[in-house]
Amino acid sequence: MTHIPVAERTLVLLRHAKAEPPTPDGPDTARPLAARGRADARAAGAWLARHGLLPDVVLCSAALRTRQTWHEVEMGMTGSPPEGGPAGPVPIVRYEPQAYEAHPDELLTLLRGVEPNAARVLFIAHNPGISLLSELLDPLGADPDGLRTSDLVVHRPAGPWAELGRSPAPISARHTARG
């Protein structure tokens, strides 16, 4: 098993992009992205590429809007300069039904199961869970208002994925992606 040096481990939390409003005839998990959400998610992918934050592993809620967010982020990461950047290796993508309406401890459980040799993880999920997770990982650095749609927060865990939450994971960058 390959050991990843602590300084190289990166966790990027992304709240899904702007979705269409809820409808009375469909489940909330089936809400698609709005046009603005698609553009914002592509901008998030371009930002990740420009900053060398291409993921090795993507954890993504199984809801439609989060899956579509990942698709658009992926398109933004592989776009042509200056909008995008290098494609890099294809990440392992895990769609996690448990990430929908999850509490921070449930999201932590998913993260603790990440392959130990993964250097960069992108986690796409919903509020309030994703905002509360960021706050749990860096209580002093987290935005008290939480993550808005298409907000990215970069954490630098000080220990292995299996110990996330028991060791520091300070915020090193944040960005609101707008296309």
Biotite code that builds the C-alpha atoms (Angstrom):
import biotite.structure as struc

atoms = struc.array([
    struc.Atom([0.000, 0.000, 0.000], chain_id="A", res_id=1, res_name="MET", atom_name="CA", element="C"),
    struc.Atom([1.395, 3.397, -0.980], chain_id="A", res_id=2, res_name="THR", atom_name="CA", element="C"),
    struc.Atom([1.656, 5.991, 1.768], chain_id="A", res_id=3, res_name="HIS", atom_name="CA", element="C"),
    struc.Atom([0.645, 9.545, 0.788], chain_id="A", res_id=4, res_name="ILE", atom_name="CA", element="C"),
    struc.Atom([2.633, 12.212, 2.647], chain_id="A", res_id=5, res_name="PRO", atom_name="CA", element="C"),
    struc.Atom([0.419, 14.353, 4.867], chain_id="A", res_id=6, res_name="VAL", atom_name="CA", element="C"),
    struc.Atom([1.277, 17.574, 3.009], chain_id="A", res_id=7, res_name="ALA", atom_name="CA", element="C"),
    struc.Atom([-0.132, 16.142, -0.202], chain_id="A", res_id=8, res_name="GLU", atom_name="CA", element="C"),
    struc.Atom([-3.576, 15.058, 1.010], chain_id="A", res_id=9, res_name="ARG", atom_name="CA", element="C"),
    struc.Atom([-6.393, 17.371, -0.173], chain_id="A", res_id=10, res_name="THR", atom_name="CA", element="C"),
    struc.Atom([-10.147, 17.295, 0.382], chain_id="A", res_id=11, res_name="LEU", atom_name="CA", element="C"),
    struc.Atom([-12.341, 19.555, -1.734], chain_id="A", res_id=12, res_name="VAL", atom_name="CA", element="C"),
    struc.Atom([-15.931, 19.969, -0.561], chain_id="A", res_id=13, res_name="LEU", atom_name="CA", element="C"),
    struc.Atom([-18.393, 21.200, -3.185], chain_id="A", res_id=14, res_name="LEU", atom_name="CA", element="C"),
    struc.Atom([-22.005, 22.052, -2.598], chain_id="A", res_id=15, res_name="ARG", atom_name="CA", element="C"),
    struc.Atom([-23.978, 21.057, -5.695], chain_id="A", res_id=16, res_name="HIS", atom_name="CA", element="C"),
    struc.Atom([-24.723, 23.725, -8.287], chain_id="A", res_id=17, res_name="ALA", atom_name="CA", element="C"),
    struc.Atom([-28.011, 25.640, -8.575], chain_id="A", res_id=18, res_name="LYS", atom_name="CA", element="C"),
    struc.Atom([-30.935, 23.278, -9.179], chain_id="A", res_id=19, res_name="ALA", atom_name="CA", element="C"),
    struc.Atom([-34.408, 23.775, -10.566], chain_id="A", res_id=20, res_name="GLU", atom_name="CA", element="C"),
    struc.Atom([-37.048, 24.538, -7.903], chain_id="A", res_id=21, res_name="PRO", atom_name="CA", element="C"),
    struc.Atom([-38.884, 21.602, -6.314], chain_id="A", res_id=22, res_name="PRO", atom_name="CA", element="C"),
    struc.Atom([-42.050, 20.366, -7.980], chain_id="A", res_id=23, res_name="THR", atom_name="CA", element="C"),
    struc.Atom([-45.032, 18.808, -6.224], chain_id="A", res_id=24, res_name="PRO", atom_name="CA", element="C"),
    struc.Atom([-45.079, 15.795, -8.556], chain_id="A", res_id=25, res_name="ASP", atom_name="CA", element="C"),
    struc.Atom([-41.488, 14.572, -8.246], chain_id="A", res_id=26, res_name="GLY", atom_name="CA", element="C"),
    struc.Atom([-39.063, 13.546, -5.522], chain_id="A", res_id=27, res_name="PRO", atom_name="CA", element="C"),
    struc.Atom([-36.451, 16.062, -4.403], chain_id="A", res_id=28, res_name="ASP", atom_name="CA", element="C"),
    struc.Atom([-33.680, 13.649, -5.435], chain_id="A", res_id=29, res_name="THR", atom_name="CA", element="C"),
    struc.Atom([-34.846, 13.969, -9.076], chain_id="A", res_id=30, res_name="ALA", atom_name="CA", element="C"),
    struc.Atom([-34.407, 17.762, -9.320], chain_id="A", res_id=31, res_name="ARG", atom_name="CA", element="C"),
    struc.Atom([-32.093, 18.656, -12.238], chain_id="A", res_id=32, res_name="PRO", atom_name="CA", element="C"),
    struc.Atom([-29.621, 21.505, -12.434], chain_id="A", res_id=33, res_name="LEU", atom_name="CA", element="C"),
    struc.Atom([-30.789, 24.868, -13.698], chain_id="A", res_id=34, res_name="ALA", atom_name="CA", element="C"),
    struc.Atom([-28.956, 26.412, -16.680], chain_id="A", res_id=35, res_name="ALA", atom_name="CA", element="C"),
    struc.Atom([-27.034, 28.661, -14.290], chain_id="A", res_id=36, res_name="ARG", atom_name="CA", element="C"),
    struc.Atom([-26.075, 25.595, -12.265], chain_id="A", res_id=37, res_name="GLY", atom_name="CA", element="C"),
    struc.Atom([-24.584, 23.873, -15.303], chain_id="A", res_id=38, res_name="ARG", atom_name="CA", element="C"),
    struc.Atom([-22.461, 26.928, -16.127], chain_id="A", res_id=39, res_name="ALA", atom_name="CA", element="C"),
    struc.Atom([-21.386, 27.347, -12.484], chain_id="A", res_id=40, res_name="ASP", atom_name="CA", element="C"),
    struc.Atom([-20.389, 23.681, -12.197], chain_id="A", res_id=41, res_name="ALA", atom_name="CA", element="C"),
    struc.Atom([-18.262, 23.940, -15.355], chain_id="A", res_id=42, res_name="ARG", atom_name="CA", element="C"),
    struc.Atom([-16.610, 27.024, -13.836], chain_id="A", res_id=43, res_name="ALA", atom_name="CA", element="C"),
    struc.Atom([-15.918, 24.990, -10.670], chain_id="A", res_id=44, res_name="ALA", atom_name="CA", element="C"),
    struc.Atom([-14.200, 22.331, -12.770], chain_id="A", res_id=45, res_name="GLY", atom_name="CA", element="C"),
    struc.Atom([-12.090, 24.944, -14.545], chain_id="A", res_id=46, res_name="ALA", atom_name="CA", element="C"),
    struc.Atom([-11.057, 26.410, -11.177], chain_id="A", res_id=47, res_name="TRP", atom_name="CA", element="C"),
    struc.Atom([-10.049, 22.961, -9.902], chain_id="A", res_id=48, res_name="LEU", atom_name="CA", element="C"),
    struc.Atom([-7.951, 22.359, -13.038], chain_id="A", res_id=49, res_name="ALA", atom_name="CA", element="C"),
    struc.Atom([-6.247, 25.768, -12.852], chain_id="A", res_id=50, res_name="ARG", atom_name="CA", element="C"),
    struc.Atom([-5.297, 25.120, -9.228], chain_id="A", res_id=51, res_name="HIS", atom_name="CA", element="C"),
    struc.Atom([-4.004, 21.579, -9.748], chain_id="A", res_id=52, res_name="GLY", atom_name="CA", element="C"),
    struc.Atom([-6.846, 20.041, -7.726], chain_id="A", res_id=53, res_name="LEU", atom_name="CA", element="C"),
    struc.Atom([-7.894, 17.268, -10.113], chain_id="A", res_id=54, res_name="LEU", atom_name="CA", element="C"),
    struc.Atom([-9.395, 14.518, -7.939], chain_id="A", res_id=55, res_name="PRO", atom_name="CA", element="C"),
    struc.Atom([-8.209, 10.938, -7.601], chain_id="A", res_id=56, res_name="ASP", atom_name="CA", element="C"),
    struc.Atom([-11.552, 10.023, -6.014], chain_id="A", res_id=57, res_name="VAL", atom_name="CA", element="C"),
    struc.Atom([-14.957, 11.672, -6.351], chain_id="A", res_id=58, res_name="VAL", atom_name="CA", element="C"),
    struc.Atom([-17.628, 10.984, -3.748], chain_id="A", res_id=59, res_name="LEU", atom_name="CA", element="C"),
    struc.Atom([-20.958, 12.228, -5.020], chain_id="A", res_id=60, res_name="CYS", atom_name="CA", element="C"),
    struc.Atom([-24.478, 12.083, -3.659], chain_id="A", res_id=61, res_name="SER", atom_name="CA", element="C"),
    struc.Atom([-26.672, 9.942, -5.891], chain_id="A", res_id=62, res_name="ALA", atom_name="CA", element="C"),
    struc.Atom([-29.276, 12.728, -6.302], chain_id="A", res_id=63, res_name="ALA", atom_name="CA", element="C"),
    struc.Atom([-29.698, 13.932, -9.892], chain_id="A", res_id=64, res_name="LEU", atom_name="CA", element="C"),
    struc.Atom([-28.465, 17.488, -9.246], chain_id="A", res_id=65, res_name="ARG", atom_name="CA", element="C"),
    struc.Atom([-25.225, 16.273, -7.639], chain_id="A", res_id=66, res_name="THR", atom_name="CA", element="C"),
    struc.Atom([-24.570, 13.752, -10.417], chain_id="A", res_id=67, res_name="ARG", atom_name="CA", element="C"),
    struc.Atom([-25.160, 16.486, -12.992], chain_id="A", res_id=68, res_name="GLN", atom_name="CA", element="C"),
    struc.Atom([-22.891, 18.801, -10.993], chain_id="A", res_id=69, res_name="THR", atom_name="CA", element="C"),
    struc.Atom([-20.102, 16.198, -11.218], chain_id="A", res_id=70, res_name="TRP", atom_name="CA", element="C"),
    struc.Atom([-20.664, 15.785, -14.975], chain_id="A", res_id=71, res_name="HIS", atom_name="CA", element="C"),
    struc.Atom([-20.375, 19.541, -15.552], chain_id="A", res_id=72, res_name="GLU", atom_name="CA", element="C"),
    struc.Atom([-17.373, 19.842, -13.200], chain_id="A", res_id=73, res_name="VAL", atom_name="CA", element="C"),
    struc.Atom([-15.672, 17.090, -15.189], chain_id="A", res_id=74, res_name="GLU", atom_name="CA", element="C"),
    struc.Atom([-16.416, 18.955, -18.442], chain_id="A", res_id=75, res_name="MET", atom_name="CA", element="C"),
    struc.Atom([-14.970, 22.139, -16.931], chain_id="A", res_id=76, res_name="GLY", atom_name="CA", element="C"),
    struc.Atom([-11.792, 20.342, -15.845], chain_id="A", res_id=77, res_name="MET", atom_name="CA", element="C"),
    struc.Atom([-11.115, 19.115, -19.353], chain_id="A", res_id=78, res_name="THR", atom_name="CA", element="C"),
    struc.Atom([-12.062, 22.262, -21.288], chain_id="A", res_id=79, res_name="GLY", atom_name="CA", element="C"),
    struc.Atom([-9.693, 24.257, -23.424], chain_id="A", res_id=80, res_name="SER", atom_name="CA", element="C"),
    struc.Atom([-7.584, 27.061, -21.864], chain_id="A", res_id=81, res_name="PRO", atom_name="CA", element="C"),
    struc.Atom([-8.207, 29.520, -20.343], chain_id="A", res_id=82, res_name="PRO", atom_name="CA", element="C"),
    struc.Atom([-11.540, 28.045, -19.216], chain_id="A", res_id=83, res_name="GLU", atom_name="CA", element="C"),
    struc.Atom([-10.270, 24.589, -18.366], chain_id="A", res_id=84, res_name="GLY", atom_name="CA", element="C"),
    struc.Atom([-7.108, 22.669, -17.885], chain_id="A", res_id=85, res_name="GLY", atom_name="CA", element="C"),
    struc.Atom([-5.404, 19.323, -18.096], chain_id="A", res_id=86, res_name="PRO", atom_name="CA", element="C"),
    struc.Atom([-7.636, 16.282, -17.879], chain_id="A", res_id=87, res_name="ALA", atom_name="CA", element="C"),
    struc.Atom([-5.267, 14.200, -15.764], chain_id="A", res_id=88, res_name="GLY", atom_name="CA", element="C"),
    struc.Atom([-6.008, 10.595, -14.865], chain_id="A", res_id=89, res_name="PRO", atom_name="CA", element="C"),
    struc.Atom([-9.623, 9.458, -14.686], chain_id="A", res_id=90, res_name="VAL", atom_name="CA", element="C"),
    struc.Atom([-10.807, 9.585, -11.067], chain_id="A", res_id=91, res_name="PRO", atom_name="CA", element="C"),
    struc.Atom([-12.623, 6.819, -9.246], chain_id="A", res_id=92, res_name="ILE", atom_name="CA", element="C"),
    struc.Atom([-16.236, 8.031, -8.941], chain_id="A", res_id=93, res_name="VAL", atom_name="CA", element="C"),
    struc.Atom([-18.516, 6.687, -6.220], chain_id="A", res_id=94, res_name="ARG", atom_name="CA", element="C"),
    struc.Atom([-22.181, 7.712, -6.195], chain_id="A", res_id=95, res_name="TYR", atom_name="CA", element="C"),
    struc.Atom([-23.311, 7.543, -2.584], chain_id="A", res_id=96, res_name="GLU", atom_name="CA", element="C"),
    struc.Atom([-27.069, 7.416, -1.837], chain_id="A", res_id=97, res_name="PRO", atom_name="CA", element="C"),
    struc.Atom([-26.232, 7.873, 1.873], chain_id="A", res_id=98, res_name="GLN", atom_name="CA", element="C"),
    struc.Atom([-24.832, 11.363, 1.139], chain_id="A", res_id=99, res_name="ALA", atom_name="CA", element="C"),
    struc.Atom([-28.347, 12.711, 0.470], chain_id="A", res_id=100, res_name="TYR", atom_name="CA", element="C"),
    struc.Atom([-29.667, 14.496, 3.614], chain_id="A", res_id=101, res_name="GLU", atom_name="CA", element="C"),
    struc.Atom([-26.632, 13.192, 5.509], chain_id="A", res_id=102, res_name="ALA", atom_name="CA", element="C"),
    struc.Atom([-25.346, 14.589, 8.771], chain_id="A", res_id=103, res_name="HIS", atom_name="CA", element="C"),
    struc.Atom([-21.650, 15.501, 8.995], chain_id="A", res_id=104, res_name="PRO", atom_name="CA", element="C"),
    struc.Atom([-20.767, 12.297, 10.875], chain_id="A", res_id=105, res_name="ASP", atom_name="CA", element="C"),
    struc.Atom([-22.337, 10.229, 8.077], chain_id="A", res_id=106, res_name="GLU", atom_name="CA", element="C"),
    struc.Atom([-20.333, 12.174, 5.477], chain_id="A", res_id=107, res_name="LEU", atom_name="CA", element="C"),
    struc.Atom([-17.194, 11.610, 7.568], chain_id="A", res_id=108, res_name="LEU", atom_name="CA", element="C"),
    struc.Atom([-17.874, 7.868, 7.530], chain_id="A", res_id=109, res_name="THR", atom_name="CA", element="C"),
    struc.Atom([-17.947, 7.928, 3.723], chain_id="A", res_id=110, res_name="LEU", atom_name="CA", element="C"),
    struc.Atom([-14.697, 9.906, 3.609], chain_id="A", res_id=111, res_name="LEU", atom_name="CA", element="C"),
    struc.Atom([-12.976, 7.575, 6.064], chain_id="A", res_id=112, res_name="ARG", atom_name="CA", element="C"),
    struc.Atom([-13.609, 4.758, 3.586], chain_id="A", res_id=113, res_name="GLY", atom_name="CA", element="C"),
    struc.Atom([-11.606, 6.447, 0.808], chain_id="A", res_id=114, res_name="VAL", atom_name="CA", element="C"),
    struc.Atom([-8.680, 4.467, -0.561], chain_id="A", res_id=115, res_name="GLU", atom_name="CA", element="C"),
    struc.Atom([-5.648, 5.253, 1.640], chain_id="A", res_id=116, res_name="PRO", atom_name="CA", element="C"),
    struc.Atom([-3.430, 6.056, -1.362], chain_id="A", res_id=117, res_name="ASN", atom_name="CA", element="C"),
    struc.Atom([-5.782, 8.726, -2.776], chain_id="A", res_id=118, res_name="ALA", atom_name="CA", element="C"),
    struc.Atom([-4.130, 12.145, -2.609], chain_id="A", res_id=119, res_name="ALA", atom_name="CA", element="C"),
    struc.Atom([-7.091, 14.331, -3.675], chain_id="A", res_id=120, res_name="ARG", atom_name="CA", element="C"),
    struc.Atom([-10.780, 13.751, -2.959], chain_id="A", res_id=121, res_name="VAL", atom_name="CA", element="C"),
    struc.Atom([-13.695, 15.793, -4.286], chain_id="A", res_id=122, res_name="LEU", atom_name="CA", element="C"),
    struc.Atom([-16.922, 15.398, -2.284], chain_id="A", res_id=123, res_name="PHE", atom_name="CA", element="C"),
    struc.Atom([-20.119, 16.760, -3.883], chain_id="A", res_id=124, res_name="ILE", atom_name="CA", element="C"),
    struc.Atom([-23.111, 16.873, -1.565], chain_id="A", res_id=125, res_name="ALA", atom_name="CA", element="C"),
    struc.Atom([-25.943, 18.948, -0.101], chain_id="A", res_id=126, res_name="HIS", atom_name="CA", element="C"),
    struc.Atom([-26.555, 21.483, 2.623], chain_id="A", res_id=127, res_name="ASN", atom_name="CA", element="C"),
    struc.Atom([-26.696, 21.553, 5.532], chain_id="A", res_id=128, res_name="PRO", atom_name="CA", element="C"),
    struc.Atom([-24.473, 18.436, 5.754], chain_id="A", res_id=129, res_name="GLY", atom_name="CA", element="C"),
    struc.Atom([-21.624, 19.601, 3.517], chain_id="A", res_id=130, res_name="ILE", atom_name="CA", element="C"),
    struc.Atom([-21.388, 22.998, 5.275], chain_id="A", res_id=131, res_name="SER", atom_name="CA", element="C"),
    struc.Atom([-21.483, 21.383, 8.695], chain_id="A", res_id=132, res_name="LEU", atom_name="CA", element="C"),
    struc.Atom([-18.775, 18.934, 7.620], chain_id="A", res_id=133, res_name="LEU", atom_name="CA", element="C"),
    struc.Atom([-16.517, 21.827, 6.612], chain_id="A", res_id=134, res_name="SER", atom_name="CA", element="C"),
    struc.Atom([-17.162, 23.459, 9.983], chain_id="A", res_id=135, res_name="GLU", atom_name="CA", element="C"),
    struc.Atom([-16.429, 20.207, 11.815], chain_id="A", res_id=136, res_name="LEU", atom_name="CA", element="C"),
    struc.Atom([-13.087, 19.865, 9.974], chain_id="A", res_id=137, res_name="LEU", atom_name="CA", element="C"),
    struc.Atom([-12.032, 23.499, 10.564], chain_id="A", res_id=138, res_name="ASP", atom_name="CA", element="C"),
    struc.Atom([-14.283, 25.195, 13.144], chain_id="A", res_id=139, res_name="PRO", atom_name="CA", element="C"),
    struc.Atom([-12.355, 28.477, 13.099], chain_id="A", res_id=140, res_name="LEU", atom_name="CA", element="C"),
    struc.Atom([-11.870, 28.735, 9.325], chain_id="A", res_id=141, res_name="GLY", atom_name="CA", element="C"),
    struc.Atom([-15.344, 27.703, 8.147], chain_id="A", res_id=142, res_name="ALA", atom_name="CA", element="C"),
    struc.Atom([-17.728, 30.335, 6.802], chain_id="A", res_id=143, res_name="ASP", atom_name="CA", element="C"),
    struc.Atom([-20.437, 30.849, 9.454], chain_id="A", res_id=144, res_name="PRO", atom_name="CA", element="C"),
    struc.Atom([-23.000, 31.245, 6.663], chain_id="A", res_id=145, res_name="ASP", atom_name="CA", element="C"),
    struc.Atom([-22.099, 27.854, 5.187], chain_id="A", res_id=146, res_name="GLY", atom_name="CA", element="C"),
    struc.Atom([-21.568, 26.933, 1.541], chain_id="A", res_id=147, res_name="LEU", atom_name="CA", element="C"),
    struc.Atom([-23.683, 28.488, -1.201], chain_id="A", res_id=148, res_name="ARG", atom_name="CA", element="C"),
    struc.Atom([-24.419, 26.599, -4.403], chain_id="A", res_id=149, res_name="THR", atom_name="CA", element="C"),
    struc.Atom([-21.194, 25.877, -6.332], chain_id="A", res_id=150, res_name="SER", atom_name="CA", element="C"),
    struc.Atom([-19.005, 26.836, -3.369], chain_id="A", res_id=151, res_name="ASP", atom_name="CA", element="C"),
    struc.Atom([-15.712, 24.957, -3.120], chain_id="A", res_id=152, res_name="LEU", atom_name="CA", element="C"),
    struc.Atom([-13.756, 24.650, 0.123], chain_id="A", res_id=153, res_name="VAL", atom_name="CA", element="C"),
    struc.Atom([-10.289, 23.092, 0.097], chain_id="A", res_id=154, res_name="VAL", atom_name="CA", element="C"),
    struc.Atom([-9.234, 21.306, 3.297], chain_id="A", res_id=155, res_name="HIS", atom_name="CA", element="C"),
    struc.Atom([-5.741, 19.915, 3.961], chain_id="A", res_id=156, res_name="ARG", atom_name="CA", element="C"),
    struc.Atom([-6.131, 16.880, 6.262], chain_id="A", res_id=157, res_name="PRO", atom_name="CA", element="C"),
    struc.Atom([-3.190, 16.299, 8.590], chain_id="A", res_id=158, res_name="ALA", atom_name="CA", element="C"),
    struc.Atom([-3.709, 12.551, 8.783], chain_id="A", res_id=159, res_name="GLY", atom_name="CA", element="C"),
    struc.Atom([-4.940, 9.559, 6.801], chain_id="A", res_id=160, res_name="PRO", atom_name="CA", element="C"),
    struc.Atom([-8.484, 9.459, 5.406], chain_id="A", res_id=161, res_name="TRP", atom_name="CA", element="C"),
    struc.Atom([-9.420, 6.797, 7.968], chain_id="A", res_id=162, res_name="ALA", atom_name="CA", element="C"),
    struc.Atom([-8.665, 9.307, 10.757], chain_id="A", res_id=163, res_name="GLU", atom_name="CA", element="C"),
    struc.Atom([-10.373, 12.329, 9.212], chain_id="A", res_id=164, res_name="LEU", atom_name="CA", element="C"),
    struc.Atom([-12.114, 14.424, 11.846], chain_id="A", res_id=165, res_name="GLY", atom_name="CA", element="C"),
    struc.Atom([-9.806, 13.254, 14.628], chain_id="A", res_id=166, res_name="ARG", atom_name="CA", element="C"),
    struc.Atom([-6.903, 15.310, 13.270], chain_id="A", res_id=167, res_name="SER", atom_name="CA", element="C"),
    struc.Atom([-6.832, 18.854, 11.845], chain_id="A", res_id=168, res_name="PRO", atom_name="CA", element="C"),
    struc.Atom([-8.020, 19.558, 8.299], chain_id="A", res_id=169, res_name="ALA", atom_name="CA", element="C"),
    struc.Atom([-7.577, 23.315, 7.931], chain_id="A", res_id=170, res_name="PRO", atom_name="CA", element="C"),
    struc.Atom([-9.101, 25.259, 5.057], chain_id="A", res_id=171, res_name="ILE", atom_name="CA", element="C"),
    struc.Atom([-6.458, 26.412, 2.586], chain_id="A", res_id=172, res_name="SER", atom_name="CA", element="C"),
    struc.Atom([-8.720, 27.921, -0.103], chain_id="A", res_id=173, res_name="ALA", atom_name="CA", element="C"),
    struc.Atom([-12.330, 28.668, -0.933], chain_id="A", res_id=174, res_name="ARG", atom_name="CA", element="C"),
    struc.Atom([-14.032, 29.725, -4.129], chain_id="A", res_id=175, res_name="HIS", atom_name="CA", element="C"),
    struc.Atom([-17.551, 30.449, -5.344], chain_id="A", res_id=176, res_name="THR", atom_name="CA", element="C"),
    struc.Atom([-17.758, 29.213, -8.928], chain_id="A", res_id=177, res_name="ALA", atom_name="CA", element="C"),
    struc.Atom([-19.851, 31.314, -11.274], chain_id="A", res_id=178, res_name="ARG", atom_name="CA", element="C"),
    struc.Atom([-20.093, 30.718, -15.001], chain_id="A", res_id=179, res_name="GLY", atom_name="CA", element="C"),
])
